């Protein structure tokens, strides 16, 4: 359970860093499982690329169907001009998403348990529902930038309840693309909304408040096993990884069942046999 000081920090700053939340054996297990998923992935048959620079343009059927399943997405710079991978497949994947927590037993075990449930309760999620999971590789040399954004853009609820649980599976540093946040930025308005209309998506601008400047942002370097929690309105960013060291991370996005989940959100569960569950 979170103590009063931790709860106060989350309310004031919009984020909370919990070192050593996961044991080395736990992080090693999900890293090994992710590599096994990539190893089994047919890179020639599926070439979906993930980018936050123009996500509406790059959204495809694989992306939409991954709401109920497990799919691999390549880095923007993974392929050369001829369409061939520049490096090994295992060093070319941007992320795996988006239902690892429900579809894979290793990730299911990592994503749930009394400790996580207690943290969620301490952050104010009374009836948490895990909407999405992502394994992010941040590959050495080609790990893409994740531009400034708010996670509530992709998980619109009334009222705003989406909360992010970000696990460092390897040491995250300024050099290999750690998170940057704007302390207190969760009190700024929602700037964008990612809307799904059938099989089409678009990004709608809601507010023109500028994204944080470098002077307003703080980096969150952390060691493997750390859990970073942040409010859905908190602006955050990660730089490209041009170092020789990867920065693997795993994220969960949860909303509160007491809030109204927008029918226009891109992630809509189609499999009625797998209802959205909590921790």
C-alpha positions in Angstrom: 0.0 0.0 0.0 1.2 3.5 -0.7 2.0 5.7 2.2 0.6 9.2 2.7 3.7 10.9 1.3 3.6 8.8 -1.9 0.0 9.5 -2.4 0.6 13.3 -1.8 3.4 13.3 -4.4 1.2 11.6 -7.0 -1.5 14.2 -6.4 0.9 17.1 -6.6 3.3 16.0 -9.3 1.2 13.5 -11.4 3.8 10.7 -11.1 5.4 8.4 -8.6 8.6 6.4 -8.9 8.8 3.1 -6.9 12.3 1.5 -7.1 12.8 -2.2 -6.8 9.1 -3.0 -7.3 9.8 -6.1 -9.3 12.5 -8.7 -8.5 15.3 -9.5 -11.0 13.7 -12.9 -11.6 10.4 -11.4 -12.6 11.9 -8.9 -15.1 14.1 -11.7 -16.5 11.0 -13.9 -17.1 9.1 -11.3 -19.1 12.2 -10.3 -21.1 12.8 -13.9 -22.0 9.2 -14.4 -23.0 9.2 -11.2 -25.2 12.3 -12.5 -27.0 10.5 -15.8 -27.6 7.5 -14.1 -29.1 9.7 -12.1 -31.4 11.6 -15.2 -32.4 8.4 -16.9 -33.5 7.2 -13.8 -35.3 7.1 -14.0 -39.1 8.9 -10.7 -40.1 8.3 -11.2 -43.8 4.5 -11.7 -43.6 3.9 -8.8 -41.2 5.7 -5.5 -41.6 3.6 -3.1 -39.5 5.6 -0.1 -38.3 4.8 1.8 -35.1 5.5 5.6 -34.8 4.0 8.3 -32.7 4.9 11.0 -35.3 1.8 10.3 -37.5 -0.1 7.5 -35.8 -3.4 8.0 -37.6 -1.6 7.6 -40.9 0.2 4.4 -39.9 -2.7 2.6 -38.2 -3.7 -0.6 -39.9 -5.8 -3.8 -39.4 -3.0 -5.4 -37.4 -2.9 -2.5 -35.0 -6.7 -2.5 -34.5 -6.9 -6.3 -34.1 -4.1 -6.2 -31.5 -6.6 -4.9 -29.0 -7.6 -8.5 -28.4 -4.3 -10.2 -29.3 -0.5 -10.0 -29.5 1.3 -8.4 -32.4 4.8 -7.2 -33.1 5.5 -3.7 -34.5 8.8 -2.6 -36.2 10.9 0.5 -35.6 10.6 3.2 -38.2 14.2 2.8 -39.2 14.2 -1.0 -39.2 14.1 -1.3 -43.0 16.4 0.0 -45.7 15.3 1.6 -49.0 14.9 -1.9 -50.6 12.6 -3.0 -47.8 15.1 -5.3 -46.1 15.8 -5.3 -42.4 18.9 -3.4 -41.5 19.7 -5.7 -38.6 18.5 -8.9 -36.9 14.8 -9.2 -36.4 15.3 -9.2 -32.6 16.9 -5.8 -32.9 14.3 -4.3 -35.2 11.0 -4.6 -33.2 9.7 -1.4 -31.6 7.0 -3.0 -29.4 4.7 -6.0 -28.7 1.0 -5.2 -28.0 -1.6 -4.9 -26.8 -3.3 -7.7 -24.9 -0.2 -9.5 -23.5 -1.6 -9.3 -20.0 -4.6 -11.4 -21.0 -3.2 -13.6 -23.7 0.1 -14.7 -22.3 0.5 -16.5 -18.9 3.9 -15.0 -18.2 2.7 -11.5 -18.8 -0.5 -12.2 -17.0 1.4 -13.1 -13.9 3.7 -10.1 -14.1 0.7 -7.7 -14.7 -1.4 -8.8 -11.7 -1.1 -9.5 -8.0 -1.7 -8.0 -4.5 1.2 -5.5 -4.7 0.0 -4.0 -7.9 -3.6 -4.0 -6.8 -2.6 -2.1 -3.6 -0.7 0.5 -5.7 -3.7 1.0 -8.0 -6.0 1.5 -5.0 -3.6 4.0 -3.5 -3.6 6.0 -6.7 -7.4 6.1 -6.6 -8.5 3.4 -8.9 -11.4 1.8 -7.1 -12.5 -0.6 -9.8 -9.4 -0.9 -12.0 -9.6 -2.4 -15.5 -6.4 -3.1 -17.5 -7.1 -1.9 -21.0 -3.7 -2.3 -22.7 -0.2 -3.8 -22.3 2.9 -3.0 -24.3 6.4 -4.4 -24.3 8.7 -1.6 -25.5 12.2 -2.4 -26.7 13.8 1.0 -27.4 16.4 -0.7 -29.5 20.0 0.4 -29.5 20.9 2.8 -32.2 17.4 2.9 -33.8 15.0 3.2 -30.9 12.5 5.8 -32.0 11.5 9.0 -30.2 8.1 9.0 -28.5 6.9 12.6 -28.8 5.3 14.6 -26.0 1.8 13.2 -25.4 -0.8 12.4 -22.7 -2.0 8.8 -22.4 -5.6 10.1 -21.9 -5.4 11.0 -25.6 -5.8 7.2 -26.3 -8.0 6.2 -23.4 -10.7 8.9 -23.1 -13.0 8.4 -20.1 -15.5 10.6 -18.3 -14.1 11.6 -15.8 -10.4 11.0 -16.7 -9.2 7.9 -14.9 -6.6 6.3 -17.1 -3.4 5.6 -15.1 -0.1 4.3 -16.5 2.1 1.7 -14.9 5.5 1.7 -16.5 8.1 -1.0 -15.5 11.8 -0.6 -16.3 13.0 -4.0 -17.4 16.5 -2.7 -18.0 18.2 0.4 -16.6 16.8 3.5 -18.2 19.2 6.4 -18.6 19.2 9.8 -20.4 21.5 8.2 -23.0 19.2 5.3 -23.9 15.9 7.1 -23.8 14.5 7.2 -20.3 11.1 8.9 -19.6 10.9 12.7 -19.3 7.8 14.3 -17.6 6.4 17.7 -16.7 5.9 17.7 -12.9 2.4 19.0 -12.2 1.5 18.8 -15.9 -1.5 16.6 -15.1 -3.3 19.8 -14.2 -3.0 21.0 -17.9 -5.9 20.2 -20.3 -6.1 17.3 -22.6 -4.6 18.5 -25.9 -5.5 15.7 -28.3 -7.9 12.8 -28.7 -7.2 9.7 -30.9 -10.5 8.8 -32.5 -11.6 5.6 -34.1 -14.4 5.6 -36.7 -15.0 2.1 -37.9 -11.5 1.0 -39.2 -10.3 4.5 -39.6 -8.5 6.6 -37.0 -7.7 10.3 -36.7 -6.1 12.7 -34.2 -8.3 15.5 -33.1 -6.8 18.7 -31.5 -8.7 19.8 -28.4 -6.5 22.4 -26.9 -3.4 24.3 -28.2 -1.6 24.5 -24.9 2.1 24.1 -25.8 4.0 21.0 -24.9 6.6 21.4 -22.1 9.9 23.0 -22.9 13.2 21.4 -21.9 13.4 23.7 -18.9 10.0 22.4 -17.7 10.8 18.7 -18.1 12.7 16.4 -15.8 14.2 13.0 -16.7 13.3 9.9 -14.8 16.4 7.6 -15.0 15.8 4.4 -13.1 17.1 0.9 -12.5 15.6 -2.3 -13.7 12.7 -3.4 -11.6 11.4 0.2 -11.0 7.7 1.0 -11.4 6.8 4.5 -12.6 3.1 5.4 -12.2 1.6 8.5 -13.8 -1.7 10.3 -14.3 -3.3 10.1 -17.7 -3.0 13.8 -18.3 0.7 14.0 -17.4 2.7 15.1 -20.5 5.7 12.7 -21.0 8.3 12.0 -23.7 11.2 9.8 -24.4 14.1 10.6 -26.8 15.5 8.4 -29.5 17.9 5.8 -28.4 21.2 6.3 -30.2 23.3 4.5 -27.6 24.6 1.0 -27.9 22.4 -0.2 -25.0 18.7 -1.2 -25.2 16.0 0.1 -22.9 13.3 -2.5 -22.5 10.2 -1.5 -20.6 6.7 -2.8 -20.1 3.6 -0.7 -19.6 0.0 -1.2 -18.5 -2.8 1.3 -18.9 -5.8 1.0 -16.6 -9.0 2.9 -16.2 -11.7 2.8 -13.5 -14.9 0.9 -14.3 -16.8 3.7 -12.6 -15.9 6.1 -15.4 -17.4 6.0 -18.9 -15.0 4.5 -21.5 -15.5 6.3 -24.8 -16.9 4.2 -27.7 -14.6 6.2 -30.0 -11.4 5.0 -28.3 -9.2 3.0 -30.7 -8.9 0.1 -28.3 -12.2 -1.8 -28.2 -12.4 -5.4 -27.1 -14.3 -7.6 -29.6 -13.9 -10.9 -27.8 -16.8 -11.2 -25.4 -15.2 -14.3 -23.8 -12.3 -12.1 -22.5 -13.8 -9.2 -20.5 -11.6 -6.4 -19.3 -10.2 -7.4 -15.9 -8.2 -5.6 -13.1 -5.2 -6.5 -11.1 
